[in-house]
Amino acid sequence: MLLKKVRLGDLLIEKGAITEKQLDDALKEQKTNRQRLGKLLVSLGYVDEKQLLTLLAQQLQIEYIDLVRFKINTEAIHKLSEMNARRFRALVIDEKDSDYLVVMADPTDLDKFDQLQEKLDKPIKLCVAIESEILANIDNLYRGSNEISSLAEELEDELGDESFDLPGLNDNLSNEEAPVAKLLQSIFDQAIQMKASDIHIEPDATVLRVRMRVDGQLQEQIIKETRIVPALVLRLKLMCGLDISEKRIPQDGRFRIRARGHDVDIRLSTMPVQHGESVVMRLLDQSGGLLKLEQTGIEPKLLREIHRLLDYPHGLILVTGPTGSGKTTTLYSALSELNSPEKKIITIEDPVEYKLSRINQVQVNNKIGLTFAKVLRTVLRQDPDVILVGEMRDQETAEIGLRAAVTGHLVLSTLHTNDTLSAAIRLADMGAEPYLLASGLRGVIAQRLVRRICSFCGEDYTASKTETAWLKKESDKVTEATVWKHGKGCTQCHNTGYRGRAAIFEILLPDQGMLEAIRKKEFDTFSRLARKSEFFTPLSQSAINLALEGITTVDEVLRVCESVEEG
């Protein structure tokens, strides 16, 4: 492909995109900061970047590509290394029999084009795209998958044909450049980049699976070198201070790493499986700080009521939902609001997830008898104003927590129920006295997480007749003409159609009638009154509201509502 030299300034004046004075100003500025003229004109606000590139593409008779909408061939991108992709500000986005489709940020740079052509084994069909979109795709597409695979191969080569040498590898672990250390660092870097909450390392008969949970869903990478598993597990155990000789029983540990500028606490669990040891790591990013309640997505009307709950000097506030529904985040956000020099706050957790200044945090240890109930009894002698109990797990903990709530303490805790209405019933089933429940319960918050539609590839979606019928039954805001949204999938969201998560909430504020029904064990009456209360909006309605706003999809609404109904 032959490119011709283009005088960008003359082209833009000819097309009426800028004035001669604007060009002169930009050229004077260029003498001091030496930026490319096009980038300078955009930064000065004289021309829109998309407009500039569209005109340039027309002049060079090449195509302008909107990378947000274009479906990139993820196999083709690796024809160019990440280093060269960043150096040339270019991406190989597709491969044909005769050529490669390549986007560049500056197609007028003939020297870079010639160097790029030398790096590829087929002719280039050149296109142009916005530089920030190219760089964003480089970050997303070169996720370290190839690096992980190559480091796994390097580690297996280092292990050689001999059987796995535990002491020998242990000696080498002091070398931070060892392949095992570099492989783990690459895995952690990729997890942070993808905003994964968990990493699963799972040995199988013929492969090693590395799976990362992103927005609640696992994404898998296959590594063929199964012999590296003992080396990986050994390294992780040493980082946690675990018993490296014990492979028959599960072990738990914790360590801290720094990856991509983030300080991350890692909670690790090992478990013996058929083909070795499975390792699951929970990533707790300490760099971002705690969310404020305003940032959790709670509707302003409900947020005012939650603040009112937190202003109570005593009583029990419960946050309910299944594992992974964001309960801990909500509780920590509440604690950060309550945290002040005037208040003594003590938490009882299993485990302590985020370290909070000024707050006394206790981690339970059942092996030595340090249970929730035992710690809670001691905490009450420590003159606390606010107590957080990680979870109401048994009758004893529930009873002590409720007694603390009615004797001058504000108690926050979690409970594994699917909605707010089940919370009081669950505590009663545990053996908590109804009179204590009626005296101490101040409020219950139920929550779930739904995936957000990717902002880059979101588009209109028409619900099926079956979906529409169900949605209309659940909400009077839905009509046959309602237009929904979904994500078609792009490189920004790894072709899932989703990017990030949002929380939905259901709040129950018991009034005197509900509390009297609890005291009399009339839970059917309690549920009926709760559903009629002013602030009660079912989780299903909250999910539908988010879908109506174009934040989540009908599929996510159905998934969440199904989990609530199953409970």
C-alpha positions in Angstrom: 0.0 0.0 0.0 1.4 3.4 -1.0 0.7 6.5 1.2 1.2 10.1 0.1 2.5 12.9 2.3 -0.4 15.1 3.5 0.0 18.7 4.8 -2.5 18.4 7.6 -2.9 22.1 8.2 -3.6 22.9 4.6 -6.1 20.1 4.4 -8.0 21.3 7.4 -8.1 24.9 6.1 -9.3 23.7 2.7 -12.1 21.7 4.3 -13.1 24.7 6.5 -12.3 22.8 9.7 -9.9 25.5 11.1 -8.9 29.0 10.2 -5.5 30.2 9.1 -5.1 32.1 12.4 -5.8 28.9 14.3 -3.2 27.1 12.3 -0.6 29.8 12.9 -1.3 29.7 16.6 -0.9 25.9 16.7 2.3 26.1 14.7 3.8 28.6 17.1 2.7 26.4 20.0 4.2 23.4 18.3 7.7 25.0 18.4 7.7 25.0 22.2 6.1 21.6 23.0 6.9 19.6 19.9 3.5 17.8 19.8 2.2 16.4 16.6 0.1 19.1 14.8 -3.1 17.1 14.8 -2.9 16.3 18.5 -2.1 19.9 19.2 -5.1 21.2 17.2 -7.4 18.8 19.1 -6.0 19.8 22.6 -6.4 23.5 21.7 -10.1 22.8 20.9 -9.8 24.0 17.3 -11.0 20.7 15.8 -12.8 17.6 17.0 -10.5 14.5 16.8 -13.1 12.4 15.0 -13.7 15.2 12.5 -9.9 15.5 11.9 -9.4 11.8 11.4 -12.5 11.5 9.1 -11.1 14.3 6.8 -7.7 12.7 6.9 -9.1 9.3 6.0 -11.0 10.8 3.0 -7.8 12.6 1.8 -5.7 9.4 2.1 -8.5 7.2 0.7 -8.4 5.0 3.7 -11.2 4.0 6.1 -11.9 5.6 9.5 -12.7 2.9 12.0 -14.8 3.4 15.1 -13.1 0.9 17.4 -15.9 1.1 20.0 -18.3 -0.5 17.4 -15.8 -2.6 15.4 -15.6 -6.3 16.4 -11.8 -6.9 16.6 -10.4 -10.3 15.7 -8.6 -11.1 19.0 -6.5 -13.7 17.3 -5.1 -11.2 14.8 -3.9 -8.7 17.4 -1.0 -10.9 18.5 0.6 -10.7 15.0 2.0 -7.5 16.5 3.7 -7.5 19.9 2.3 -5.3 22.7 5.6 -3.4 22.7 5.3 -2.6 19.0 1.6 -1.8 19.3 2.3 0.8 21.8 5.4 2.1 20.0 3.5 2.6 16.7 0.1 3.4 18.2 -1.3 0.7 16.0 -3.4 -2.4 16.2 -3.9 -5.4 13.9 -7.6 -5.7 14.1 -8.3 -8.4 11.4 -6.5 -10.8 9.1 -7.4 -11.8 5.5 -5.7 -14.2 3.2 -3.9 -11.4 1.4 -3.3 -8.7 4.1 -3.8 -7.4 7.6 -6.3 -4.7 8.6 -4.3 -2.3 10.7 -5.4 0.9 12.5 -3.0 3.7 13.2 -3.4 6.9 15.2 -1.3 8.9 12.7 -1.4 7.4 9.2 0.7 10.4 7.9 3.8 9.1 9.7 5.3 7.3 6.8 8.4 6.2 8.8 6.3 4.4 11.4 4.2 2.9 8.6 7.3 1.5 6.9 8.7 0.1 10.2 5.3 -1.4 11.0 5.2 -3.1 7.6 8.6 -4.7 8.3 7.2 -6.3 11.5 4.4 -8.0 9.7 4.5 -10.9 7.2 1.6 -9.7 5.0 0.8 -6.4 3.3 -1.0 -3.8 5.4 -4.5 -2.4 4.6 -4.3 0.8 6.6 -7.1 2.5 8.5 -7.2 5.3 11.0 -8.8 5.4 14.5 -8.8 7.7 17.5 -5.6 7.3 19.5 -7.3 7.0 22.9 -9.4 4.2 21.6 -6.4 2.4 20.2 -4.6 2.7 23.6 -7.6 1.5 25.5 -7.9 -1.5 23.3 -4.2 -2.3 23.7 -4.8 -2.2 27.5 -7.8 -4.5 27.2 -6.6 -6.9 24.4 -3.0 -7.5 25.6 -4.2 -8.7 29.0 -1.1 -10.7 29.7 -2.7 -14.0 28.5 0.2 -14.6 26.1 2.7 -13.5 28.8 1.1 -16.0 31.2 1.3 -18.8 28.7 4.9 -18.0 27.8 6.0 -17.8 31.4 4.3 -21.1 32.1 6.3 -22.7 29.3 9.5 -21.1 30.7 8.8 -22.4 34.2 8.1 -25.9 32.9 11.4 -25.8 31.0 13.2 -24.7 34.1 11.7 -27.7 36.0 13.1 -30.0 33.4 12.4 -33.7 33.0 13.3 -34.4 36.7 10.5 -35.0 39.2 9.5 -31.9 41.1 12.2 -30.9 43.6 10.6 -29.2 46.5 13.8 -28.1 48.4 15.5 -27.1 45.1 12.7 -24.8 44.1 12.4 -23.5 47.6 16.1 -22.3 47.3 15.3 -20.5 44.0 12.3 -18.6 45.3 14.5 -15.9 46.7 15.2 -14.8 43.1 12.5 -12.4 42.2 13.3 -13.0 38.5 12.5 -16.7 38.7 9.7 -17.7 36.2 7.4 -18.8 39.0 7.5 -15.3 40.6 7.1 -13.6 37.2 4.2 -15.9 36.3 2.3 -15.1 39.5 3.0 -11.4 39.1 1.6 -11.5 35.6 -1.5 -13.3 36.8 -2.0 -10.7 39.5 -1.4 -7.9 37.0 -4.0 -9.3 34.7 -6.5 -9.7 37.5 -6.1 -6.1 38.6 -6.5 -4.9 35.0 -9.7 -6.9 34.6 -11.0 -5.8 38.0 -11.4 -9.4 39.1 -12.6 -10.2 42.6 -11.3 -13.7 42.7 -8.6 -15.9 41.0 -9.1 -19.7 40.8 -6.1 -21.9 40.1 -7.5 -25.4 39.2 -5.4 -28.3 38.1 -7.0 -30.8 35.8 -5.8 -34.1 34.3 -4.3 -32.5 31.1 -4.5 -28.7 31.7 -4.2 -26.0 34.4 -7.2 -23.7 34.4 -6.7 -20.1 35.6 -10.2 -18.5 36.1 -10.9 -15.0 37.1 -14.3 -13.7 38.4 -15.1 -10.5 36.7 -18.5 -8.8 37.5 -19.6 -12.0 39.1 -18.8 -14.3 36.2 -15.8 -16.5 35.7 -13.5 -16.1 32.7 -11.1 -18.9 31.9 -7.6 -19.2 30.5 -6.2 -22.7 29.8 -2.5 -23.5 30.4 -1.2 -26.7 29.0 1.8 -27.0 31.3 0.3 -29.0 34.2 3.7 -29.7 35.8 4.0 -26.1 37.0 1.1 -26.5 39.5 3.2 -27.6 42.5 5.6 -24.8 41.9 2.8 -22.2 41.9 1.1 -23.6 45.0 4.4 -23.8 46.8 5.2 -20.2 46.1 1.7 -19.1 47.2 1.9 -21.1 50.4 5.3 -19.6 51.3 3.9 -16.1 50.7 1.1 -16.9 53.2 3.4 -18.7 55.7 1.5 -22.0 55.3 2.8 -25.5 55.8 4.4 -26.3 52.4 4.7 -30.0 53.3 1.0 -30.5 54.0 -1.1 -31.3 50.9 -3.8 -33.5 52.4 -5.8 -30.9 54.2 -7.2 -27.4 53.3 -5.3 -24.4 54.5 -6.1 -20.7 54.6 -3.8 -17.7 54.5 -3.3 -14.1 53.7 -0.7 -11.9 52.1 -0.3 -8.5 50.4 1.0 -7.6 46.9 1.4 -4.6 44.8 0.2 -4.9 41.2 -0.3 -2.1 38.6 0.0 0.5 41.3 -2.6 -1.1 43.5 -2.0 -2.4 47.1 -4.1 -5.6 47.2 -4.7 -7.9 50.1 -5.1 -11.5 49.0 -7.1 -14.0 51.0 -6.0 -17.5 50.0 -7.7 -20.9 50.4 -6.1 -24.2 49.3 -8.0 -27.5 48.9 -6.8 -31.0 47.9 -8.5 -32.1 44.7 -8.0 -35.1 42.4 -5.1 -33.7 40.4 -3.3 -31.7 43.1 -4.3 -28.7 45.1 -6.9 -26.1 44.0 -6.2 -22.5 45.1 -8.8 -19.7 45.3 -7.7 -16.1 46.0 -10.0 -13.3 47.0 -8.6 -9.9 46.0 -9.3 -7.0 48.3 -8.0 -3.8 46.7 -7.0 -1.4 49.5 -6.0 1.4 47.1 -9.4 2.7 46.2 -10.6 3.4 49.7 -14.1 2.7 51.0 -17.2 3.7 49.1 -19.5 6.3 50.7 -23.1 5.2 51.0 -24.0 7.8 48.3 -21.7 5.9 46.0 -23.4 2.5 46.5 -26.3 3.3 44.2 -29.0 3.6 46.9 -31.9 5.8 45.7 -31.9 9.2 47.5 -35.3 8.4 49.1 -33.9 5.2 50.7 -30.6 6.8 51.5 -32.3 9.3 53.7 -34.0 6.5 55.6 -30.7 4.6 56.0 -29.0 7.7 57.4 -31.9 8.0 59.8 -31.3 4.4 60.9 -27.7 5.1 61.5 -28.6 8.0 63.7 -30.3 5.7 66.2 -28.3 5.4 69.4 -29.2 1.7 69.7 -30.9 -1.1 67.9 -30.2 -3.8 65.3 -29.7 -3.1 61.6 -29.4 -6.1 59.3 -28.0 -6.3 55.7 -29.1 -9.5 54.0 -28.4 -11.3 50.8 -26.5 -14.3 49.4 -22.7 -14.5 49.3 -21.2 -12.0 46.8 -24.2 -9.6 46.9 -22.1 -6.7 48.3 -23.3 -6.8 52.0 -19.8 -6.2 53.3 -19.3 -3.2 51.1 -22.5 -1.7 52.4 -21.7 -2.3 56.0 -18.2 -0.8 55.7 -19.7 2.2 54.0 -22.0 2.6 56.9 -19.1 2.2 59.4 -17.2 4.9 57.6 -20.1 7.3 58.1 -20.3 6.4 61.8 -16.6 6.6 62.4 -15.7 9.6 64.5 -13.6 10.4 67.6 -16.7 10.5 69.7 -17.7 6.9 69.0 -16.1 3.6 70.0 -16.6 1.1 67.2 -15.7 -2.6 67.4 -16.1 -5.2 64.7 -16.1 -9.0 64.9 -15.3 -10.4 61.5 -14.4 -13.7 59.8 -12.1 -12.6 58.2 -11.2 -8.9 58.6 -11.4 -7.7 55.0 -10.6 -4.0 55.1 -8.4 -2.3 57.7 -10.1 0.8 59.1 -8.4 3.5 61.2 -9.8 4.2 64.7 -12.0 1.1 64.6 -11.1 -1.9 66.7 -11.4 -5.0 64.5 -11.3 -8.6 65.8 -11.0 -11.7 63.7 -12.7 -14.8 65.0 -10.7 -18.0 65.2 -12.9 -21.1 65.8 -9.8 -23.3 66.1 -8.9 -21.7 69.4 -12.5 -21.2 70.5 -12.6 -17.5 69.5 -16.1 -17.6 68.2 -18.5 -14.8 67.3 -20.5 -15.3 70.5 -17.4 -15.4 72.7 -15.9 -12.3 71.2 -19.2 -10.5 71.4 -19.5 -11.1 75.1 -16.0 -9.6 75.6 -16.8 -6.7 73.3 -19.7 -5.7 75.5 -17.2 -5.1 78.3 -15.2 -2.8 76.1 -17.7 0.1 76.3 -18.6 0.2 72.6 -21.1 2.6 71.0 -21.3 0.7 67.7 -20.7 -3.1 67.2 -20.4 -4.8 63.8 -21.0 -8.6 63.9 -19.8 -10.1 60.6 -22.7 -12.6 60.5 -25.6 -13.8 62.6 -24.7 -17.5 62.3 -26.3 -19.2 65.4 -28.8 -18.7 68.2 -26.2 -17.6 70.7 -24.8 -14.9 68.5 -28.3 -13.7 67.6 -29.4 -13.6 71.2 -26.3 -11.7 72.5 -26.5 -9.3 69.5 -30.2 -8.5 70.2 -29.6 -8.0 73.9 -26.8 -5.6 73.0 -29.2 -3.8 70.7 -31.8 -3.2 73.4 -29.2 -2.2 76.1 -27.8 0.9 74.4 -25.7 -0.3 71.5 -26.1 0.2 67.8 -25.5 -3.3 66.3 -24.9 -3.9 62.5 -24.8 -7.4 61.1 -25.5 -9.6 58.1 -27.8 -12.5 57.5 -28.1 -14.9 54.7 -31.7 -14.4 53.6 -33.0 -13.6 50.1 -35.1 -10.6 51.1 -36.0 -8.3 54.0 -39.2 -10.1 55.0 -37.3 -13.3 55.7 -34.8 -11.8 58.1 -37.1 -11.6 61.2 -38.4 -15.1 60.4 -34.9 -16.5 60.1 -33.8 -15.0 63.4 -36.9 -16.5 65.1 -36.1 -19.9 63.5 -32.6 -19.6 65.0 -34.2 -19.4 68.4 -34.1 -15.6 69.0 -36.9 -14.5 71.4 -39.7 -12.7 69.5 -39.9 -10.0 72.3 -36.2 -9.2 71.8 -36.7 -9.0 68.0 -39.6 -6.7 68.4 -37.7 -4.5 70.9 -34.3 -4.4 69.0 -35.0 -4.5 65.2 -34.7 -1.1 63.6 -34.3 -1.9 59.9 -33.4 -4.5 57.3 -31.7 -3.9 54.0 -31.6 -6.6 51.3 -29.4 -6.2 48.3 -28.1 -7.8 45.1 -25.6 -6.9 42.4 -26.6 -6.7 38.7 -24.2 -6.3 35.8 -24.1 -2.9 34.1 -24.5 -2.6 30.3 -21.2 -1.7 28.7 -21.3 2.0 27.8 -19.3 1.4 24.7 -21.5 -1.2 23.0 -25.0 -0.7 24.5 -27.8 -0.7 22.0 -31.6 -1.0 22.0 -33.2 -4.4 22.7 -36.8 -5.6 22.2 -38.0 -8.0 24.9 -39.8 -11.1 23.9 -43.5 -11.5 24.5 -42.9 -13.8 27.4 -40.4 -11.4 29.0 -42.7 -8.5 28.4 -45.7 -10.3 30.0 -43.6 -11.1 33.1 -42.2 -7.6 33.4 -45.7 -6.0 33.0 -46.9 -8.3 35.8 -44.1 -7.1 38.1 -44.2 -3.4 37.2 -46.9 -1.0 36.0 -44.2 1.1 34.4 -43.7 -1.5 31.7 -45.7 -1.4 28.4 -45.6 -3.3 25.1 -43.7 -0.3 23.7 -41.0 -0.1 26.3 -37.5 -0.2 24.7 -34.8 -1.8 26.7 -31.0 -1.9 26.3 -28.3 -4.6 26.1 -24.7 -4.8 25.2 -23.8 -6.5 22.0 -20.2 -7.2 23.1 -17.0 -5.3 22.3 -13.3 -5.4 23.3 -13.9 -2.9 26.1 -16.1 -5.5 27.9 -14.3 -8.6 26.6 -17.3 -9.4 24.4 -19.6 -9.9 27.4 -21.8 -6.8 26.9 -21.3 -5.9 30.5 -18.9 -3.6 32.3 -19.1 -3.2 36.1 -21.9 -3.8 38.5 -24.7 -1.9 40.2 -26.5 -2.6 43.4 -30.3 -2.9 43.9 -31.8 -2.6 47.3 -35.0 -3.4 49.3 -35.4 -1.7 52.6 -37.8 -2.6 55.5 -38.4 -0.2 58.3 -40.7 -1.9 60.9 -43.4 0.2 62.4 -45.4 -0.5 65.5 -47.9 -2.8 63.8 -45.1 -5.0 62.2 -43.2 -5.1 65.5 -46.4 -6.2 67.4 -46.9 -9.0 64.8 -43.3 -10.2 65.4 -43.9 -10.1 69.2 -47.0 -12.3 68.7 -45.2 -14.6 66.2 -47.8 -13.6 63.5 -45.3 -13.6 60.6 -48.0 -13.7 57.9 -49.4 -10.5 59.3 -45.9 -9.0 59.6 -45.2 -9.8 55.9 -48.6 -8.3 54.7 -48.0 -5.1 56.7 -44.4 -4.8 55.4 -45.5 -5.1 51.8 -47.9 -2.2 52.3 -45.4 0.1 54.0 -44.3 3.4 52.5 -40.6 2.6 51.8 -40.9 -1.0 50.8 -39.9 -1.6 47.1 -39.3 -5.3 46.3 -35.9 -6.2 44.8 -37.6 -7.2 41.5 -39.0 -3.7 41.2 -35.6 -2.1 41.9 -34.0 -4.3 39.2 -36.7 -3.4 36.7 -36.2 0.3 37.5 -32.5 0.0 36.6 -33.4 -1.8 33.4 -35.9 1.0 32.5 -33.0 3.5 33.1 -30.8 1.6 30.6 -28.3 0.6 33.3 -28.9 -3.2 33.2 -30.5 -5.7 30.9 -33.8 -7.7 31.0 -31.6 -10.9 31.3 -30.0 -9.6 34.5 -33.4 -8.6 35.9 -34.7 -12.1 35.3 -31.6 -13.7 36.8 -31.8 -11.7 40.0 -35.6 -12.2 40.3 -35.3 -15.9 39.8 -32.7 -16.1 42.6 -35.1 -14.2 44.9 -38.0 -16.4 44.1 -36.0 -19.6 44.6 -35.2 -18.5 48.1 
